[in-house]
Amino acid sequence: MHNIKERPYRLLLFAAIALSLAFVFLPIARKDFQDKTMFGVPLAIFVWIIPLLLIFFWLLYLLTKRFLYSKTNTWTHVLATVSTTILMVIILYIVINPLRPTSHSYYDTSLTDKQELIGNAMRILFIIFVCGQFTYLANILLGLFTKNK
């Protein structure tokens, strides 16, 4: 029915549906520090951008599948995109919003180490995500230039 080996971009749609279902059932928490909310964009809106982004990439593949150069590049882009977005969601929900007492969190030095680790992990995931997008761009450009000759 769904041949993912032939059309790996369908994995983007499946991941978007799975994340959307997960976001429906997971509580969205707000991060407060000394009675000040730390998010410029409400987390409830930000979280729904992720499945929309995956659906956008899926639609891009539907529009550009005849111009693609290599299935290997397609797999690289899809796996990089899906894995990094899922890992970022895991970091957002599990690592940033753990259940911990707030009375000791202001003086705990391990909290700053944990925040530094989270920041470094998010930077690395973002770099992998961007490299995956460049793989998609290269796949399209190579497909356009080699098929025109």
N, C-alpha and C positions, 0 to 999 in steps of 0.2 A: 504494500500500500504506500508507505512513505520510504522511498529509497534514499537514505541519507548518504550512502556512498556516492551516488550519482549527483545528488543535489545537496551538498553540505550546508548550504545557506538556510535550509529548513531548520537546522539546529538553532539558528537565531530566533525563529518564530517559536519553537518549542521552549527555549529558555525564557523568552518574553512572557509566554503564557504561564510557565511555572512560577516565575518571579511575581507576576500579577496575582496569581492565586495565593502565593505566600504572603504578599503584602496585605491582602484582604484579611488574613487571619492573624498576622503578627501585630502586636500593639506598637503604635508609633509613639516613642517617648521624646520628650523635649529635654535638651541639655541645659540645665541651669547652673550657674556659678554665682554664688552670693546674690541670689534673687535677680539675676540678669540673664536673659536668654541669649545664648551664644550663636544662634543661627540667624543669618540675614534673610535667607529664604526659608520659609517654614518647611520642616522636615517632611510633613505630609505631602507637600507638592514636589519636593526634591526627589523623594523616593519613587514617585510615579514617572519621573523623567527617564529612569533606567529602562523599564520595559518599552517605553515609547522609542527610545534610542535603538533598542534591538529590533523593534518592528520597522523602524526607518531603514536600518541596514538591510533587513530582509526585503523590503520594497525596492531598495537600490539594486539588490541582486536580481530581483525579478525584471527590472528595467534594463540591466546591463549584462545579463548572462550570456548573450550572444557575442559580446565583445571580450569576454574573459580569455586570458592567455593560457593559464595553467590551473588545473584542479588542485595541485599542490599549494599554490599560492592562495587559492580559495580556502583550502583547509587551514592554512596558517592563519589567515585573517579571521576566520570563523572561530577557531579554537582560542586564539589570543583574545578576541573580543568577548566571547562567552565566559571564558575562565576568569579574566580580569574583572568583569562586571560582577560575577557571582562572588568572587573573593572580596571585592569592595563592599558588597552587600553584607557578607558575613562579618566583615570588620565593623561596618556601621551598626549592625544589630547585636552582635555578640560581644565584641570587645569594647565598644564605646559605651554601651548601655548595660553594664553588668549590675546585678543587685549587690550593692555594698553599702555599708553604713556611711553616712555623710559627715559624722562628727570627726572622724579621723582623716578624712580625705584631703583636708587642707594642709595637713602637716606630714603626710606620708610621702617620703622621697621616692618610693617605688612607683608612685603615681606619675611623677614626671618622667621617670624612665620608661614607663609603659606608654605615655603619650608620645615620647620621642620614637619609640619602636613603632607605634601606630603610624606616625607621620612618615617615617622612613619606608614602611611597608606600602603606604598609599602612594608615595612618590615612585617607588619601583613598579608598582602595578600600573600607575599612570604612564610611565615610560614604555612598558610592554604594550599597553593599550594603544598608544600613539604609533609605535612601531608596527603593530598589526594593521593600523589604518593606512600607513604608508605602503604596506604589502598589498592592500586592496588597490590603492592608487596605481602602484607599479603594475599590478595585474591588468588593470583596465588600459593603461597606456601602452604596455607591451602588446596587448591584444589588438588595440587600434592600429598601432604602427606595423605590426607583422601581417595583419590581414589586409591592409591597404596595398601592400606591395605585390 
